[in-house]
Amino acid sequence: MSTLDVGITAFWQLGSTADSVGSNTLTNNSSVSFANDGPVVGLKCATFSGTNWLSIADNAALSNNASITIAGW
Protein backbone atom coordinates (compact mmCIF):
# COMPACT_ATOMS: atom_id res chain seq x y z
CA MET A 1 0.00 0.00 0.00
CA SER A 2 1.37 3.40 -0.92
CA THR A 3 1.27 6.43 1.35
CA LEU A 4 -1.56 7.87 -0.77
CA ASP A 5 -3.81 4.91 0.10
CA VAL A 6 -3.67 5.42 3.88
CA GLY A 7 -7.03 6.56 5.26
CA ILE A 8 -8.68 6.96 1.86
CA THR A 9 -12.49 6.76 2.05
CA ALA A 10 -13.47 7.03 -1.62
CA PHE A 11 -11.73 7.21 -4.98
CA TRP A 12 -13.51 7.79 -8.28
CA GLN A 13 -11.39 7.36 -11.41
CA LEU A 14 -14.22 8.74 -13.56
CA GLY A 15 -14.12 5.88 -16.04
CA SER A 16 -17.43 5.00 -14.37
CA THR A 17 -19.43 5.94 -11.27
CA ALA A 18 -17.81 3.16 -9.22
CA ASP A 19 -15.78 3.88 -6.08
CA SER A 20 -12.40 2.14 -6.47
CA VAL A 21 -11.78 1.71 -2.71
CA GLY A 22 -15.22 1.51 -1.09
CA SER A 23 -18.94 1.36 -1.73
CA ASN A 24 -19.59 5.05 -2.44
CA THR A 25 -20.99 4.76 -5.96
CA LEU A 26 -21.89 8.05 -7.62
CA THR A 27 -25.29 8.74 -9.23
CA ASN A 28 -25.09 9.71 -12.89
CA ASN A 29 -27.57 12.55 -13.41
CA SER A 30 -28.57 13.43 -16.99
CA SER A 31 -26.18 10.98 -18.65
CA VAL A 32 -22.58 12.04 -18.07
CA SER A 33 -20.63 10.01 -20.62
CA PHE A 34 -17.45 8.09 -19.81
CA ALA A 35 -14.57 6.89 -21.97
CA ASN A 36 -11.54 4.80 -21.12
CA ASP A 37 -9.45 6.08 -24.00
CA GLY A 38 -8.53 9.70 -23.44
CA PRO A 39 -5.82 11.60 -25.31
CA VAL A 40 -3.19 9.77 -23.23
CA VAL A 41 -3.16 5.95 -23.21
CA GLY A 42 -5.00 4.68 -20.14
CA LEU A 43 -6.57 8.04 -19.30
CA LYS A 44 -10.14 7.96 -17.98
CA CYS A 45 -12.48 10.68 -19.18
CA ALA A 46 -15.87 12.01 -18.11
CA THR A 47 -17.73 14.36 -20.43
CA PHE A 48 -20.09 16.89 -18.88
CA SER A 49 -22.36 19.07 -21.00
CA GLY A 50 -25.39 21.19 -20.27
CA THR A 51 -26.98 20.02 -17.02
CA ASN A 52 -25.03 16.77 -16.51
CA TRP A 53 -23.57 16.07 -13.07
CA LEU A 54 -22.47 13.32 -10.71
CA SER A 55 -23.76 13.16 -7.14
CA ILE A 56 -23.84 10.98 -4.06
CA ALA A 57 -26.43 10.78 -1.30
CA ASP A 58 -25.61 12.08 2.18
CA ASN A 59 -23.22 9.54 3.64
CA ALA A 60 -21.65 9.43 7.13
CA ALA A 61 -18.40 8.01 5.70
CA LEU A 62 -18.01 11.12 3.53
CA SER A 63 -19.40 13.65 6.02
CA ASN A 64 -16.64 14.39 8.47
CA ASN A 65 -14.56 17.28 9.70
CA ALA A 66 -11.32 15.88 8.32
CA SER A 67 -9.36 17.22 5.36
CA ILE A 68 -10.62 16.55 1.86
CA THR A 69 -8.67 16.49 -1.39
CA ILE A 70 -10.20 16.92 -4.84
CA ALA A 71 -8.01 16.67 -7.93
CA GLY A 72 -8.70 16.95 -11.62
CA TRP A 73 -6.66 17.20 -14.79
Order of alpha helices (4+ residues) and beta strands (2+ residues): beta-beta-beta-beta
